[in-house]
């Protein structure tokens, strides 16, 4: 059977790379004793698929992965067993059985972030937020495999607000995410800094949740319509 | 003092997880409740240090004690060191991020000579006085152990006490002595004097070295009452009962050896005359298969590692290898764990085993003939013949391998041009062996890689008196070998090692206390990470020698007489100097010494009465010619 689970990454583990996260989960599954299905062939690999890589420095409470287990299992037991085998800093928050063979990576269309920053030159956050929303184009230089390329990130900013409930200056923003036109939060912030001559120094970036999109709705990847 | 590493710092250094800790199985304790805080320091970067089995063992052994909290410390990489110096961040331990200058004890492991400047650099980053004599009761004790401690003299100015031999027991006795001393609130020297009474502990400040006018050592004498004239190394007599860690730390980032390391036995029966490990780790002591299987099972369950590796100096020599690997394979296959088998002699059995064990692509096989001719292989007591090598590679080629690495040394005692040429000839023979395998039976893409390192004479080997070839001579030999290989075959690639590093290694390996000043000078000139080619600064080292008026050739290239007092003669590794001398003479006569299982040659290790060196076996207490060996 297949499970999809939502997990978090805390401060403790925000400095390890994507491949390290994959290895961490493979080893945690081994420790848990849960029977992960392996691929066929010469070098069998455990069947685990992750949603979207986390950039270095990002914390998150909304990551997703799919895992194939042999035999039937109880989701509650799954969470408990795995959390006992995971190091501090990674927690499984929720899990559901997956009914359809959907591809997690291609389902991801957006990500909600809380980006906190420091403005040494002073700042009117409300005004800046309005300016960003009113702009037609926010050009940024994005690093690609072949060099740098200028892209306009404005069409990929879906929602933007000053972030509530936090001291200091933060945006809560919904950005495009996925295999194409993935906009990283640090790219968003440097783009905004450049376009509006605001001096914004990144303090922290936190992914609130990765989202899928169906019938014009943003949905959690654990929503029944995504499973 | 707790160190705070801001995100800004960590996001701007390479691999920040080197500094953040929190790995699976990391030991968490309340430091307030630990009487003894111990900083286990590996003088190299995280990925190298985390690959070291000895550190895992001692971390486990120390943390089993309720009164002690052992934490890990690695050399910060160059980028991090820069930030730490700019922001005055002291060297800290990974577990608590506390500055190690406030610890009770700081322990370094001495795995290779080229890490010595890193030790000085780490002490400096910690804010601990570099020189032992400058430390006060408010500073930690700085201790060190590991293979290089068999001649620790170049570090004598910096280290308060050395442990000789295996550390599992002696480290606990040192902690006990420390606690007693701490309760009393006595002078620093008092602790060192009481520690020096523990077998296997060497306190350099309690010994005085006198020199002859030609700078050779006259004598090393204890300066305090009740301090022994010589210090004998410690060993663990029974490896089955000694604590072996199953709950080892599982790093987040890739390390050099990122797998379970299951130690099968200690010591080596072979007695290759160039190999320090083959002498200083005697006697051979094996674990039983039952214990090994239990430890393997435990480690797999507690770590989740996908690979387990058998560790020893020569795994093929394990007496129960067939039965044990059969059982182990059942265990690993069941749990989808790969078994890796380094240090195997290549024969039908081992190829079959490798095929069963590693369900991955057939990567390269490594052979270590060490020398190019039979004559020279006999000199070094490497008991293999050309037929052995050719039949092994033929088996490998027939079994689907197409890439082999051949390891050699140049600059071995008695070496001639013929021996150098022999390396190229042997490589060409390997190519011919491949071509003899029918095309439909062999895998395409033959790769033969010859790697030649420069021989470094080491203490406690039969070649400890040998003057290393000069830089010019080594380079000449490298050049000759390169040409000969080019002539011999175009399927062979050649790799060689920088001779300058080997020269310095030779100096430090057989150095005396006068080198302390050179070491300090080199560090002051910015030398560190000497084992990393990109940071090794030969010129700075040579300047440091010049500043102190010391000629490196005195240590590296000078031939020593048998009667010379060697800087490490007061340290006792079990193997007697007499025996080493006899082995040295046999080497020059090209005579072989049989391995320890065939016949005991009376090296002296029976003093430990352990493993295959049990003194109760009459025959084994005697030398090959029947006379009783006299200890020096």
Interface residues (C-beta under 8 A of the other chain):
Chain A: X12 X13 X15 X16 X17 X20 X23 X24 X26 X27 X28 X29 X30 X31 X33 X38 X42 X43 X44 X56 X57 X85 X87 X88 X89 X203 X204
Chain B: X7 X10 X11 X16 X17 X20 X22 X23 X24 X250 X252 X253 X254 X300 X301 X302 X303 X304 X305 X306 X335 X336 X359 X360 X361
